[in-house]
Amino acid sequence: MTASSSIERIAPALGAGPEPVRFEAGKEDIRELKRLVRRGGRPLNEQFDVDLHLNEIIPKPWGYEYRAYVDDFFDFWALHIDAPHGTSMHVHPRKLTYLLCLGGQGVTTGLRQEVPVRAGTIMRIAGGAFHGTRNTGDEPLELIEIEVPRNKFDLLRLRDDYDRTGKSYESEAIERPEHPMRRVPQQANAHLRGSTPDGRFGFEIRTGMDVFYRRRPADLFYVPLCVSGVVRLDVEILTNTSSEVVRPDVELPYLCISRLA
């Protein structure tokens, strides 16, 4: 049986709560990861105080991506995928990834499953699980990628439409001084970008108490910035709907992702 014919197509239950669709590393993922390593592939390590180009806009053949928030543990990236393009089929061997869809339509494919993606979709991709996302709509596909623990260079590409198979993460960036990363005083070693370059989505730090008492119609996701989530590799992401059932922890800070336009 071929890899493509064995893919299980999974439809996420949107609006049913915060539980994400899960991608786990199976035998096929381990086999492909071993093959890449035997052929010389190496997941690298980000140097926090050296690789400063990661704080700018990173051009991609499928669009662009940029940091929305970062500290010593969490790394949030906003992905803008143009139609009809898609990312490589790749793997992060050492970190957990969540994908949150802000808008557009697409599909995320692993080696054993395929998930339709639209606004509100949440996916949890375990370390070692190969995955790639393609825009299947007519408008840009907008995603937030949460990486735990922080290490942007923990990447190996299995297949790619743009001749990047086996290559490391991009080293080029575009400086956008009108949308800089700014230090977050209340969070240790943290920086935040207030909004997307097109002004459609915003990012801000809010207390759990504020989220509990002041949910706003434009809010899309609330992500707890808790060390326990890093240690346990399990982050309880809330949505505007799910927070009515699962209350935010009033003692935690949250990264709030909202629609501005």
SULRA-V135304 format. One record per pair of residues at least 6 apart in sequence whose C-alpha atoms are under 8 Angstrom apart, sorted by the first residue. I is the first residue (numbers start at 1). J is the second residue. D is the distance in Angstrom with one decimal. If there is no record, write none. Layout:
((I,J,D) (I,J,D))
//
This chain:
((3,111,6.5) (3,112,7.2) (4,111,7.7) (6,112,6.3) (6,113,8.0) (7,110,7.8) (7,111,6.7) (7,112,4.4) (7,113,4.5) (7,114,6.4) (8,112,6.0) (8,113,4.2) (8,114,5.9) (9,113,5.5) (9,114,4.5) (9,115,5.9) (10,113,6.8) (10,114,5.9) (10,115,5.0) (10,116,7.2) (11,115,5.9) (11,116,6.1) (12,20,7.8) (12,21,6.3) (12,115,7.1) (12,116,7.4) (12,121,6.9) (14,120,6.6) (14,121,6.5) (15,120,7.7) (15,241,6.7) (15,242,7.4) (16,242,7.5) (17,239,7.8) (17,241,7.2) (17,242,4.8) (17,245,7.9) (18,122,7.8) (18,236,7.3) (18,237,6.2) (18,238,5.6) (18,239,6.6) (18,242,5.8) (19,122,7.7) (20,121,7.6) (20,122,4.8) (20,123,4.9) (20,124,5.9) (21,122,6.3) (21,123,4.6) (21,124,6.0) (22,123,5.8) (22,124,4.8) (22,125,6.0) (22,126,7.7) (23,110,7.3) (23,113,7.9) (23,123,7.4) (23,124,6.1) (23,125,4.7) (23,126,6.1) (23,129,6.4) (24,125,6.4) (24,126,5.3) (24,127,7.8) (24,128,7.7) (24,129,5.6) (25,126,6.5) (25,127,7.0) (25,128,5.3) (25,129,4.2) (25,130,7.5) (26,129,7.3) (28,111,6.9) (29,111,6.9) (29,128,6.5) (29,129,5.8) (29,130,6.2) (30,128,7.0) (32,158,7.9) (33,91,8.0) (33,128,7.4) (36,156,7.7) (36,158,7.5) (36,166,8.0) (41,156,6.8) (41,166,6.4) (42,156,7.1) (43,92,7.9) (43,93,7.5) (43,153,6.5) (43,154,4.8) (43,155,5.3) (43,156,6.2) (44,153,5.1) (44,154,5.5) (44,155,7.3) (45,151,6.2) (45,152,7.5) (45,153,5.4) (45,154,6.4) (46,151,5.3) (46,152,6.0) (46,153,5.6) (46,154,8.0) (53,171,7.4) (53,172,7.2) (53,173,5.8) (54,66,7.5) (54,67,7.3) (54,173,7.3) (55,66,7.0) (55,67,6.1) (55,180,7.9) (55,181,6.6) (56,66,6.3) (56,67,7.4) (56,173,5.9) (56,174,6.0) (56,175,5.4) (56,176,6.6) (56,180,7.6) (57,64,6.9) (57,65,6.1) (57,66,4.8) (57,67,7.7) (57,173,5.5) (57,174,5.0) (57,175,6.3) (57,176,6.9) (58,64,5.6) (58,65,5.3) (58,66,5.9) (58,170,7.5) (58,172,6.6) (58,173,4.7) (58,174,6.3) (59,65,6.7) (59,172,7.4) (59,173,6.4) (59,174,7.1) (61,162,6.9) (62,81,5.6) (62,82,5.9) (62,85,5.2) (62,86,5.9) (62,87,6.7) (63,79,7.9) (63,80,5.6) (63,81,5.0) (63,82,5.5) (64,79,6.3) (64,80,5.5) (64,81,6.9) (65,77,6.6) (65,78,5.5) (65,79,4.5) (65,80,6.0) (66,77,5.5) (66,78,5.5) (66,79,6.9) (67,75,7.3) (67,76,5.8) (67,77,4.4) (67,78,6.2) (67,181,8.0) (67,192,8.0) (67,193,7.2) (68,75,8.0) (68,76,5.4) (68,77,5.5) (68,78,6.3) (68,181,7.8) (68,192,5.8) (68,193,4.9) (68,194,7.5) (68,195,7.7) (68,196,7.9) (68,203,7.0) (69,75,6.0) (69,76,5.0) (69,77,7.3) (69,181,7.9) (69,190,7.3) (69,191,5.7) (69,192,4.4) (69,193,6.3) (69,203,8.0) (70,76,6.2) (70,150,8.0) (70,190,5.5) (70,191,5.5) (70,192,6.7) (71,150,7.9) (71,187,7.9) (71,188,7.0) (71,189,5.4) (71,190,4.2) (71,191,6.6) (72,150,6.7) (72,188,7.9) (72,189,6.4) (72,190,7.3) (73,148,6.3) (73,149,5.0) (73,150,5.1) (73,227,7.7) (73,230,6.9) (74,146,7.1) (74,147,6.1) (74,148,5.4) (74,149,5.9) (74,150,5.3) (74,225,7.4) (74,230,7.9) (75,146,5.8) (75,147,5.1) (75,148,6.7) (75,149,7.5) (75,150,5.3) (75,151,7.9) (76,144,6.7) (76,145,5.7) (76,146,4.6) (76,147,6.4) (77,144,5.6) (77,145,5.0) (77,146,6.5) (78,142,7.2) (78,143,5.7) (78,144,4.6) (78,145,6.3) (78,196,7.9) (79,141,7.8) (79,142,5.7) (79,143,5.0) (79,144,6.1) (79,145,7.2) (80,140,6.3) (80,141,5.9) (80,142,5.0) (80,143,6.7) (81,87,8.0) (81,134,7.6) (81,135,6.4) (81,140,5.5) (81,141,5.0) (81,142,6.5) (82,135,6.7) (82,139,7.0) (82,140,4.6) (82,141,6.4) (83,135,5.3) (83,136,6.7) (83,137,6.4) (83,138,5.9) (83,139,6.3) (83,140,6.0) (83,141,7.6) (84,134,7.2) (84,135,5.3) (84,136,6.0) (84,137,7.2) (84,138,7.5) (85,134,5.8) (85,135,5.7) (86,132,7.2) (86,133,5.5) (86,134,3.8) (86,135,5.9) (87,132,5.5) (87,133,5.5) (87,134,6.3) (87,160,7.3) (88,131,7.9) (88,132,5.5) (88,133,7.6) (88,157,6.4) (88,158,7.4) (88,159,5.8) (88,160,4.5) (88,161,6.9) (88,165,7.9) (89,110,7.8) (89,130,6.3) (89,131,5.2) (89,132,4.4) (89,133,7.9) (89,157,6.0) (89,158,5.5) (89,159,5.1) (89,160,6.4) (90,130,5.2) (90,131,5.6) (90,132,6.3) (90,155,6.9) (90,156,5.6) (90,157,4.2) (90,158,5.4) (90,159,7.1) (91,127,7.5) (91,128,5.8) (91,129,5.9) (91,130,4.5) (91,131,6.5) (91,155,5.8) (91,156,5.4) (91,157,6.5) (91,158,7.7) (92,127,5.6) (92,128,5.7) (92,129,7.3) (92,130,7.6) (92,154,5.3) (92,155,4.9) (92,156,6.7) (93,127,4.9) (93,128,4.2) (93,129,7.6) (93,154,6.7) (93,155,7.2) (94,127,5.3) (94,128,7.0) (94,154,6.7) (95,126,7.3) (95,127,5.0) (95,147,6.6) (95,148,5.5) (95,149,5.7) (95,150,7.7) (95,151,7.6) (95,154,7.4) (96,124,7.6) (96,125,6.1) (96,126,5.0) (96,127,5.0) (96,147,5.8) (96,148,5.1) (96,149,7.0) (96,233,6.6) (97,124,6.0) (97,125,5.0) (97,126,6.4) (97,127,7.4) (97,145,6.7) (97,146,5.5) (97,147,4.7) (97,148,6.4) (98,122,7.0) (98,123,5.5) (98,124,4.6) (98,125,6.0) (98,144,7.9) (98,145,5.7) (98,146,5.0) (98,147,6.7) (99,121,7.9) (99,122,5.7) (99,123,5.1) (99,124,6.7) (99,125,7.8) (99,143,6.5) (99,144,5.7) (99,145,4.7) (99,146,6.5) (100,120,6.8) (100,121,5.8) (100,122,4.7) (100,123,6.6) (100,143,5.5) (100,144,5.0) (100,145,6.5) (101,117,6.9) (101,118,6.0) (101,119,5.0) (101,120,5.5) (101,121,5.3) (101,122,6.7) (101,141,7.8) (101,142,6.1) (101,143,4.5) (101,144,6.4) (102,118,7.6) (102,119,5.0) (102,120,6.4) (102,141,7.9) (102,142,5.4) (102,143,5.6) (102,144,7.3) (102,220,7.6) (103,118,6.2) (103,119,4.6) (103,120,7.9) (103,140,7.8) (103,141,5.9) (103,142,5.2) (103,143,7.3) (104,118,5.8) (104,119,6.5) (104,135,7.7) (104,137,6.6) (104,138,8.0) (104,139,6.0) (104,140,5.9) (104,141,4.3) (104,142,6.2) (105,116,7.7) (105,117,5.6) (105,118,4.7) (105,119,7.5) (105,135,6.0) (105,136,5.7) (105,137,5.0) (105,139,7.8) (105,141,6.0) (106,116,6.0) (106,117,4.8) (106,118,6.5) (106,133,6.9) (106,134,5.4) (106,135,4.2) (106,136,4.5) (106,137,6.4) (106,141,6.8) (107,114,6.8) (107,115,5.5) (107,116,4.4) (107,117,5.1) (107,133,5.6) (107,134,5.5) (107,135,6.7) (107,136,6.9) (108,114,5.8) (108,115,5.2) (108,116,6.5) (108,117,6.8) (108,131,6.7) (108,132,5.6) (108,133,4.2) (108,134,6.5) (109,115,6.4) (109,131,5.5) (109,132,5.4) (109,133,6.3) (110,129,7.2) (110,130,5.5) (110,131,4.3) (110,132,6.6) (111,130,6.4) (111,131,7.2) (120,220,7.7) (125,131,8.0) (135,141,5.8) (148,230,6.1) (148,233,7.2) (149,230,6.3) (152,169,7.7) (153,168,7.2) (153,169,5.9) (155,168,6.9) (155,169,7.0) (156,166,6.4) (156,167,7.5) (156,168,7.1) (157,164,7.3) (157,165,5.2) (157,166,5.4) (157,167,7.0) (158,165,5.9) (158,166,6.9) (159,165,5.5) (179,193,6.7) (179,194,7.5) (179,195,7.5) (179,196,7.9) (179,197,6.5) (180,193,6.2) (181,191,5.7) (181,192,5.2) (181,193,4.7) (181,194,7.8) (182,191,5.1) (182,192,5.3) (182,193,6.3) (183,189,7.6) (183,190,5.8) (183,191,4.2) (183,192,6.3) (184,190,5.4) (184,191,5.3) (184,192,6.5) (192,203,7.5) (192,204,7.6) (193,203,6.8) (194,202,5.8) (194,203,5.2) (194,204,6.5) (195,201,5.6) (195,202,4.1) (195,203,5.7) (196,202,6.4) (199,260,6.7) (199,261,7.0) (200,259,6.0) (200,260,5.0) (200,261,4.8) (201,257,7.0) (201,258,5.6) (201,259,4.5) (201,260,5.0) (201,261,7.1) (202,257,5.8) (202,258,5.3) (202,259,6.3) (202,260,6.2) (203,255,6.8) (203,256,5.7) (203,257,4.9) (203,258,6.6) (204,255,5.8) (204,256,5.4) (204,257,6.9) (205,253,6.6) (205,254,5.7) (205,255,4.7) (205,256,6.1) (206,253,5.8) (206,254,5.3) (206,255,6.4) (206,256,6.6) (207,250,6.7) (207,251,7.3) (207,252,6.2) (207,253,4.5) (207,254,5.9) (208,248,5.5) (208,249,5.3) (208,250,3.9) (208,251,6.0) (208,252,5.3) (208,253,5.7) (208,254,6.3) (209,248,7.6) (209,249,7.4) (209,250,4.3) (209,251,7.2) (210,250,7.8) (211,248,6.9) (212,247,6.8) (212,248,6.0) (212,250,7.2) (215,240,7.1) (216,240,7.9) (217,240,7.6) (218,258,5.4) (218,259,5.1) (218,260,7.1) (219,239,7.8) (219,240,6.1) (219,256,7.0) (219,257,6.1) (219,258,4.1) (219,259,6.4) (220,239,5.7) (220,240,5.7) (220,256,7.6) (220,257,5.6) (220,258,5.1) (220,259,6.9) (221,237,7.0) (221,238,5.7) (221,239,4.5) (221,240,6.5) (221,256,5.9) (221,257,5.2) (221,258,7.0) (222,237,6.0) (222,238,5.0) (222,239,6.1) (222,240,7.9) (222,254,5.8) (222,255,5.7) (222,256,4.7) (222,257,6.5) (223,235,7.5) (223,236,7.1) (223,237,5.0) (223,238,6.5) (223,254,5.1) (223,255,5.1) (223,256,6.6) (224,235,7.1) (224,236,7.0) (224,237,6.9) (224,252,6.5) (224,253,6.0) (224,254,4.4) (224,255,6.4) (225,252,7.0) (225,253,5.8) (225,254,5.6) (225,255,6.9) (226,252,6.8) (226,253,7.6) (229,235,4.9) (229,236,7.8) (238,246,7.5) (238,248,7.7))
//
